[in-house]
Amino acid sequence: MGSSFAAGAGIGPTKPNTPTRCQRTSINYASLLVNKLALDLTDVTCGGATTAHLLGPWNELLPQIAAVRSDTRLVTVTIGGNDIGYVAGLMTASCRAGVSFRGRPCPPGTAPREADYRELEDRMRAFAKQVSATAPRAKLVFVQYVTLVPNVPCYAAPLRPDDARVSRALGLRLAQITSRVARESGAVVLSADKLSRDHTPCSAVPWSEGLSLRSTGAGAPWHPNAFGHAAIAHALSGRLGGGERP
């Protein structure tokens, strides 16, 4: 479950018979994980999803929580970035750093309000409670967002110092909220943010893509690439297969 960070936006063809707008690919981390652990998968990830879409319908799409059944044994989710404009802010920051948006002016940046953070945490908590109530034997795993902002900007991820600092703080706050909800609800956290600290878009082996004048085509801008999804699947497999298998 989750947003484009879980769906695998831009890293491959979309899965057959799935909504094109969701950008749900066959090599996202959930798909790779079920192959490793020989599990059945119901993939309801969707690009642009927020915590509200975990709990309620989104146009033609059912609430993602509807995929959980009484016999579900494992739920993985990456969510929250769209609630607080994480990637949208990075796109705006890239524009301010000189990346042209087809000659259009830079989109306005909107910082999240404290109310946005509170609503995000409340919905995450409600989601965890619903998973537990519907599938008491299920293991819920919150997969953190990979680290996107490098310590030192580069051509692949040009950011002004102030924008980089703001984006780092936003990503850290999102990770803290996710960890707190997981701890309170008895869920598991996969710290993809810490695992990927040395694999930003500026690293020799990046697990995510930035945004520059020359796109690599390896994934959606400011999203995990195929290497990132493979790394997350590997870490999840080790965590769940090593005595914590669902």
C-alpha positions in Angstrom: 0.0 0.0 0.0 1.0 3.6 -0.3 2.0 6.3 -2.7 4.3 6.4 -5.7 7.2 5.6 -3.5 5.7 2.2 -3.0 4.1 1.9 -6.5 7.5 2.2 -8.2 6.7 5.3 -10.3 8.9 5.5 -13.5 11.0 2.3 -12.9 9.2 0.1 -15.4 6.0 -0.7 -17.3 2.8 -0.5 -15.3 1.2 -3.7 -14.2 -1.5 -5.0 -16.6 -5.1 -4.2 -15.8 -4.2 -1.5 -13.2 -5.0 2.2 -13.3 -2.4 3.9 -15.5 -2.4 7.0 -13.2 -1.2 4.8 -10.3 2.1 4.0 -12.0 2.1 0.6 -10.3 5.0 -1.4 -11.6 6.0 -5.1 -11.5 9.4 -4.4 -9.9 8.2 -2.2 -7.0 9.5 -3.4 -3.6 6.3 -5.3 -2.7 6.3 -7.3 -5.9 10.0 -8.2 -5.5 9.4 -9.1 -1.9 6.6 -11.6 -2.5 8.8 -13.3 -5.1 11.5 -13.7 -2.5 9.1 -15.0 0.2 6.7 -16.9 -2.0 3.6 -14.9 -0.9 0.5 -13.8 -2.7 0.2 -10.0 -3.3 -2.6 -7.6 -3.5 -1.0 -4.4 -4.7 -3.1 -1.2 -4.2 -0.3 1.3 -4.3 -1.0 4.5 -6.3 1.0 7.6 -7.2 -0.4 10.7 -5.5 -2.0 8.8 -2.7 -2.3 10.3 0.7 -3.2 8.9 4.1 -6.8 9.9 3.3 -6.7 7.4 0.4 -5.6 4.6 2.7 -8.8 5.1 4.7 -11.3 6.4 2.1 -12.2 6.2 -1.6 -10.3 8.2 -4.2 -12.6 8.8 -7.2 -12.9 5.3 -8.8 -10.5 3.7 -6.4 -11.6 1.9 -3.3 -9.9 2.8 0.0 -6.5 1.0 0.1 -7.5 -0.5 3.5 -10.2 -2.4 1.7 -7.5 -4.8 0.4 -6.9 -6.1 4.0 -8.8 -9.2 4.9 -9.1 -11.3 8.0 -6.5 -13.8 6.7 -4.0 -11.1 5.6 -0.6 -11.8 7.2 1.6 -8.9 5.9 0.9 -5.3 5.1 3.6 -3.0 3.8 3.0 0.7 3.3 5.0 3.9 2.4 2.8 6.9 2.8 2.7 10.5 4.0 4.9 12.4 1.6 1.9 13.7 -0.4 0.1 14.8 2.7 2.8 17.4 3.4 4.0 18.1 -0.2 7.4 16.5 0.2 8.1 15.8 -3.5 6.2 18.8 -4.7 8.5 21.0 -2.6 11.5 19.3 -4.0 10.2 19.9 -7.6 9.8 23.6 -6.7 13.2 23.7 -5.2 14.8 22.2 -8.3 13.1 24.9 -10.4 14.5 27.6 -8.2 18.0 26.0 -8.6 17.7 26.5 -12.3 16.0 23.4 -13.7 13.6 24.7 -16.4 10.0 23.5 -16.4 9.6 23.8 -20.1 9.9 27.6 -19.9 7.2 27.9 -17.4 7.7 29.9 -14.1 8.5 27.9 -11.0 5.5 26.5 -9.2 4.8 28.2 -5.9 6.1 26.4 -2.8 3.7 25.8 0.1 5.2 24.8 3.4 3.1 22.3 5.4 1.2 23.6 8.4 1.3 22.1 11.8 -2.3 21.0 11.2 -1.1 19.0 8.2 1.4 17.1 10.3 -1.2 16.4 13.0 -3.7 15.2 10.4 -1.1 13.0 8.8 -0.2 11.4 12.2 -3.9 10.9 13.1 -4.6 9.2 9.8 -1.6 7.0 10.1 -2.7 5.9 13.6 -6.2 5.3 12.4 -4.9 3.1 9.5 -2.7 1.0 11.9 -5.7 0.5 14.2 -7.9 -0.6 11.2 -5.3 -3.1 10.0 -5.1 -4.6 13.5 -8.9 -4.8 13.8 -9.4 -6.4 10.4 -6.4 -8.7 10.4 -5.2 -9.4 14.0 -2.5 -11.8 12.8 -1.1 -9.4 10.2 2.3 -7.9 10.5 2.2 -4.2 9.6 5.5 -2.7 8.2 5.9 1.0 7.7 8.6 1.5 5.1 10.3 4.9 5.5 10.9 7.1 2.5 14.4 6.8 1.1 16.8 9.7 1.7 16.5 12.1 -1.2 18.4 15.2 -0.3 22.3 14.9 -0.5 24.5 16.6 1.9 26.2 18.4 -1.0 24.1 19.2 -4.1 25.3 18.0 -7.4 24.3 18.1 -11.1 21.8 15.3 -10.6 20.2 17.0 -7.7 20.8 20.8 -7.8 19.3 22.5 -4.7 19.9 25.8 -3.1 21.2 25.5 0.5 18.1 26.9 2.1 15.8 24.6 0.1 17.9 21.6 0.8 17.8 22.3 4.5 14.0 22.7 4.5 13.5 19.5 2.5 15.8 17.5 4.9 13.8 18.8 7.9 10.6 17.8 6.2 11.8 14.3 5.4 13.1 13.9 9.0 9.8 15.0 10.5 7.9 12.5 8.3 10.2 9.7 9.4 9.8 10.7 13.1 6.0 10.7 12.7 6.1 7.3 11.0 8.3 5.8 13.6 6.2 7.1 16.5 3.0 5.7 15.0 4.6 2.4 14.4 6.0 2.2 17.9 2.6 3.0 19.4 0.7 0.5 17.3 3.2 -2.3 17.6 4.1 -2.2 13.9 7.5 -2.7 12.3 9.5 0.1 10.8 11.9 -0.5 7.9 14.4 2.4 8.1 14.9 2.9 4.4 15.9 6.5 5.1 18.9 5.3 7.1 19.7 2.5 4.7 19.9 4.9 1.8 21.9 7.7 3.3 24.9 6.9 1.2 22.7 6.3 -1.9 21.2 9.7 -2.7 20.9 10.9 -6.3 24.5 12.3 -5.9 26.0 9.0 -4.9 28.0 6.6 -7.0 25.1 4.0 -6.7 22.0 6.1 -6.2 18.8 4.5 -4.9 16.8 7.5 -6.0 16.6 10.0 -8.8 16.9 13.8 -8.4 15.9 16.3 -11.0 18.4 17.9 -13.4 18.5 19.2 -16.9 19.5 15.8 -18.1 17.2 13.0 -16.9 18.5 9.5 -16.7 15.1 8.0 -17.2 15.8 5.5 -14.4 12.7 6.6 -12.4 10.4 9.5 -11.6 12.1 12.6 -10.4 12.7 12.7 -6.6 11.6 9.1 -6.2 13.3 5.8 -5.5 14.7 4.1 -8.7 14.9 0.4 -9.4 18.0 0.0 -7.3 16.1 1.6 -4.4 13.2 -0.8 -4.7 15.5 -3.8 -5.0 17.4 -2.7 -1.9 14.2 -2.2 0.1 12.9 -5.6 -1.0 16.2 -7.2 0.1 16.1 -5.5 3.5 12.4 -6.5 4.0 13.2 -10.1 3.0 16.0 -10.3 5.5 13.9 -8.7 8.3 10.8 -10.9 7.7 12.6 -14.1 6.6 15.0 -14.0 9.6 12.6 -15.2 12.3 9.9 -12.5 11.6 8.3 -14.2 8.6 4.5 -13.4 8.5 
